[in-house]
């Protein structure tokens, strides 16, 4: 990958706000104190938990959408 290419660029810029909202929801569900702006005090494990659960939730949402089931953002155990 070229050095001048931003790797975390949103493929769908309109989704940025929804992803940020999801990030804070997931962090809250996991009991991780995530604040606006810089979060350099997070451990790599905490950041990984947040990202991992976001991916899990997105996969579940797409699978539900593909199967015709409604997407429930407040589903317990997510």
VOGU-3710 file (C-alpha; in Angstrom, 3 decimals, decimal comma):
1> xxxxxxxxxx> 0,000/0,000/0,000  1,430/3,416/-0,896  2,561/5,489/2,073  0,263/8,404/1,166  -2,905/6,289/1,098  -5,210/6,541/4,121  -6,133/2,995/5,151  -9,122/3,842/7,367  -10,952/5,853/4,726  -14,664/5,073/4,722
11> xxxxxxxxxx> -15,794/3,325/1,556  -19,217/4,905/2,076  -18,591/8,346/3,628  -22,280/8,700/4,477  -21,898/5,775/6,910  -19,238/7,503/9,044  -21,720/8,872/11,597  -23,506/5,513/11,939  -20,176/3,743/12,470  -19,128/6,267/15,109
21> xxxxxxxxxx> -22,453/5,815/16,885  -22,025/2,040/16,767  -18,506/2,357/18,165  -19,737/4,253/21,226  -22,681/1,866/21,718  -20,389/-1,164/21,600  -17,848/0,416/23,956  -20,646/1,254/26,394  -22,014/-2,318/26,221  -18,528/-3,662/26,932
31> xxxxxxxxxx> -18,006/-1,251/29,834  -15,116/0,534/28,111  -14,845/4,281/28,710  -14,591/5,731/25,212  -14,551/9,494/24,946  -14,824/11,902/22,027  -11,487/12,617/20,382  -8,214/10,992/21,383  -8,400/7,666/23,228  -4,701/6,872/23,612
41> xxxxxxxxxx> -5,309/5,543/27,106  -7,146/2,494/25,718  -5,234/-0,748/25,716  -4,813/-2,632/22,455  -7,062/-5,325/23,923  -9,866/-2,832/24,645  -9,617/-1,299/21,171  -9,630/-4,791/19,680  -12,734/-5,753/21,642  -14,565/-2,696/20,340
51> xxxxxxxxxx> -13,546/-3,317/16,732  -14,209/-7,037/16,961  -17,708/-6,589/18,326  -18,442/-3,941/15,696  -17,502/-6,412/12,968  -19,542/-9,173/14,623  -22,565/-6,891/14,805  -22,196/-5,759/11,184  -21,980/-9,370/10,011  -25,081/-10,272/12,031
61> xxxxxxxxxx> -26,955/-7,300/10,564  -26,057/-8,272/6,990  -26,981/-11,910/7,601  -30,334/-10,822/9,039  -30,896/-8,516/6,094  -30,055/-11,281/3,624  -32,420/-13,705/5,342  -35,241/-11,150/5,467  -35,211/-10,816/9,268  -35,477/-7,329/10,786
71> xxxxxxxx> -32,329/-5,735/12,160  -32,570/-5,048/15,899  -29,771/-2,681/17,053  -30,600/-3,203/20,745  -30,463/-7,005/20,612  -28,940/-8,360/23,859  -25,757/-10,345/23,628  -24,375/-8,394/20,750
//
